[in-house]
Amino acid sequence: MHFYSTKSRTGKFDIKEAVLDGLAPDGGLFMPESIPYFGDEWIKNLPSLSLQEIGEAVARRFFEGSISNDRIKQICYEALNFDAPLQQLEDNLYVMELFHGPTLAFKDFGARFMARVMSYYLENGSQKLTILVATSGDTGSAVANGFLGSSNIDVVILYPSGKVSPIQELQLTTLGQNIQALEVDGTFDDCQRLVKTAFNDRELREKRPLGSANSINIARLIPQSFYYINAYARLNAPEELIFSIPSGNFGNLTAALIAKKMGIPIKRLIAATNVNDTVPEYLNSGTFRPRPSIRTISNAMDVGNPSNFDRLLCLVKDSHSEMQKELWGTSVTDEETEESMQALGEKYLLDPHGAVAYTAAKRYQALDNNTKIVFAETAHPAKFGDIVEHATGKVPPMPERLAEYLSRKKQAIKIKAEYSDLKDFLLL
Ligand SMILES: *Cc1c(COP(=O)(O)O)cnc(C)c1O
């Protein structure tokens, strides 16, 4: 399979290049030239397949000729060693729980799969890669967990001192092995700037090859299509269904649109955002107006310039009306998010991100109540315990694998928000 760049809309890159480089040479994102289409027979038979089997079948088509079928199977079974179960909450309304991975957020799907694919591509060479990642909290721990124990890959995480929650900090700083955490005396923007400067430093990269694992990597997107197909299978192949997806950079929603192109009968996708409503606004007005982000309680979605928007444009052939057909957008305030958490609280505890998707789904149901809607719960409520407690008066029970971090000891190296500090560390 070949990939082109979303910027120039040209190029012919193979999947190995796309995965290892992350970004195309012109700065665009990689997109598959064609999306594998699965015929009616396969689609009808889906209820008999597990999440892992679905992943294997889809990944085979993307990695054909690049990774053997046996290895793809192994990668899928190792990466997807947890489930994405559905629960029915109301008539025609289901929650898809994407938080059963090691860091309790849906980013585990993409990060674990990508890490194994990258390790495979590097294992026969002498090349050792350092994945450099700046994080405001959740991405760093999912990526680090994904790569934990990879022999030819080191991970260096930069996080802003005092600006991540205590449990997030423990998730970032206590993994050990090939993972190192740098506690930066500065903001998340400083962390991002330092990482960017390092990627532009040729001298450094010659001495210490760097890799990127951020959310635009195509190897993070592909596995995110698996759970949409799985949801369709677990609902016993309904005639049509709708997904409501809490969105920031729109990777998760792009993966759902890719699942539709594979043949899953998705009637529509609900683009659910907090007040960072660049995409819902575009759907209404036809104007794409990227802007600085606004802080909200669903902070993993505080994105004013969604990086996957160019991929969405490619999927709808730059047609605004086509995008309107595929997507229905709506934006949810913090108050509305809390109201939803409280309203559903007796029955089901939502995290603030899932609550945005739930609110959007309820709004859509006021217009069309005849189709099954599945909304994505992208993080475990215990990850946002204070917010959940404030909205509902209930303390979400902490899963064992999160509680376990509380007894570990933080190990981080402090650096100033100056590039020379980072460079010195990397060349040590
Ligand atoms: C990253 C994240 C999102 C947003 O996903 P995108 O793919 O960036 O749209 C939603 N919820 C949670 C919990 C996240 O961590």
The ligand as an SDF file (V2000), in Angstrom:
LIG
                    3D

 15 15  0  0  0  0  0  0  0  0999 V2000
   -6.7540   12.5590   23.1200 C   0  0  0  0  0  0  0  0  0  0  0  0
   -8.0780   12.4330   23.7570 C   0  0  0  0  0  0  0  0  0  0  0  0
   -9.2750   12.8050   23.0870 C   0  0  0  0  0  0  0  0  0  0  0  0
   -9.2840   13.4400   21.7270 C   0  0  0  0  0  0  0  0  0  0  0  0
   -8.9520   12.5320   20.7050 O   0  0  0  0  0  0  0  0  0  0  0  0
   -8.5230   13.0650   19.2480 P   0  0  0  0  0  0  0  0  0  0  0  0
   -8.1750   11.8500   18.4870 O   0  0  0  0  0  0  0  0  0  0  0  0
   -7.3540   13.9810   19.4690 O   0  0  0  0  0  0  0  0  0  0  0  0
   -9.6870   13.7990   18.6880 O   0  0  0  0  0  0  0  0  0  0  0  0
  -10.4840   12.5650   23.7290 C   0  0  0  0  0  0  0  0  0  0  0  0
  -10.5370   12.0470   24.9730 N   0  0  0  0  0  0  0  0  0  0  0  0
   -9.4170   11.7060   25.6510 C   0  0  0  0  0  0  0  0  0  0  0  0
   -9.5560   11.1420   27.0190 C   0  0  0  0  0  0  0  0  0  0  0  0
   -8.1650   11.8740   25.0740 C   0  0  0  0  0  0  0  0  0  0  0  0
   -7.0640   11.5330   25.7630 O   0  0  0  0  0  0  0  0  0  0  0  0
  1  2  1  0
  2  3  1  0
  2 14  2  0
  3  4  1  0
  3 10  2  0
  4  5  1  0
  5  6  1  0
  6  7  2  0
  6  8  1  0
  6  9  1  0
 10 11  1  0
 11 12  2  0
 12 13  1  0
 12 14  1  0
 14 15  1  0
M  END
$$$$
